[in-house]
Amino acid sequence: MAAVAVLWSTIGAGMLRTGLGFTGDRPLSYLGTEPRATTLFRGGLLVATVLLVAFAWSVRGRLSSSAAFLAAFLVGQAGQVVVALVAIDGPGADHAVHSTAGIVLGLSLPVLIGCFAAGLPPGRWRAQAYGLFWLEVAAVVVGIALSRSGVAPLAEIVPAAGFHLWIGVVTARWASPPP
């Protein structure tokens, strides 16, 4: 949950500092090009990546038997590192690389959650995990629709929120495993 807190606080602070709203046509990635938010955006993504990789490694060891889960998680986090380091606009930017990495990150979310669910033994927890997978699939579909409608920040926030919900549920499950 520390990674989630880092992401929401740094991106939220960046949005406040720059006046970037939830419904404009500029994606959150523009926070990485705004001098008032560049360090928050890039630093937040990089710190969160380290925390998320540690989380994934721990989850893989304690809750899921799926190696595909870890692979999908790591691919998505590699995308997050590229998003943090390659600006979307401005000097030295590469819009195509940045955007492709963002898409890899976004699409990795339902894949890793599905792989996580598939790696669980049959039962109630596995059924709940598959429910979270379908929720994330829906969040990605909504994100794509929002993006196509020119509502860029929410297009990124909705899938992230589904993923962060999954992290919260997994963390709660981890803290109090069933008897």
NORFENNOR-V718322 format. One record per residue. N is the residue number from 1. RES is the residue in one letter. SS is DSSP state (H for helix, E for strand, L for the rest). Layout:
# NORFENNOR-V718322
n=[N	N]
res=[RES	RES]
ss=[SS	SS]
This chain:
# NORFENNOR-V718322
n=[1	2	3	4	5	6	7	8	9	10	11	12	13	14	15	16	17	18	19	20	21	22	23	24	25	26	27	28	29	30	31	32	33	34	35	36	37	38	39	40	41	42	43	44	45	46	47	48	49	50	51	52	53	54	55	56	57	58	59	60	61	62	63	64	65	66	67	68	69	70	71	72	73	74	75	76	77	78	79	80	81	82	83	84	85	86	87	88	89	90	91	92	93	94	95	96	97	98	99	100	101	102	103	104	105	106	107	108	109	110	111	112	113	114	115	116	117	118	119	120	121	122	123	124	125	126	127	128	129	130	131	132	133	134	135	136	137	138	139	140	141	142	143	144	145	146	147	148	149	150	151	152	153	154	155	156	157	158	159	160	161	162	163	164	165	166	167	168	169	170	171	172	173	174	175	176	177	178	179]
res=[M	A	A	V	A	V	L	W	S	T	I	G	A	G	M	L	R	T	G	L	G	F	T	G	D	R	P	L	S	Y	L	G	T	E	P	R	A	T	T	L	F	R	G	G	L	L	V	A	T	V	L	L	V	A	F	A	W	S	V	R	G	R	L	S	S	S	A	A	F	L	A	A	F	L	V	G	Q	A	G	Q	V	V	V	A	L	V	A	I	D	G	P	G	A	D	H	A	V	H	S	T	A	G	I	V	L	G	L	S	L	P	V	L	I	G	C	F	A	A	G	L	P	P	G	R	W	R	A	Q	A	Y	G	L	F	W	L	E	V	A	A	V	V	V	G	I	A	L	S	R	S	G	V	A	P	L	A	E	I	V	P	A	A	G	F	H	L	W	I	G	V	V	T	A	R	W	A	S	P	P	P]
ss=[L	H	H	H	H	H	H	H	H	H	H	H	H	H	H	H	H	H	L	L	L	L	L	L	L	L	L	H	H	H	H	H	L	L	L	L	L	H	H	H	H	H	H	H	H	H	H	H	H	H	H	H	H	H	H	H	H	H	H	H	H	H	L	L	L	L	H	H	H	H	H	H	H	H	H	H	H	H	H	H	H	H	H	H	H	L	L	L	L	L	L	L	L	L	H	H	H	H	H	H	H	H	H	H	H	H	H	H	H	H	H	H	H	H	H	H	H	H	L	L	L	L	L	H	H	H	H	H	H	H	H	H	H	H	H	H	H	H	H	H	H	H	H	H	H	H	H	H	L	L	L	H	H	H	H	H	H	H	H	H	H	H	H	H	H	H	H	H	H	H	H	H	H	H	H	L	L	L	L]
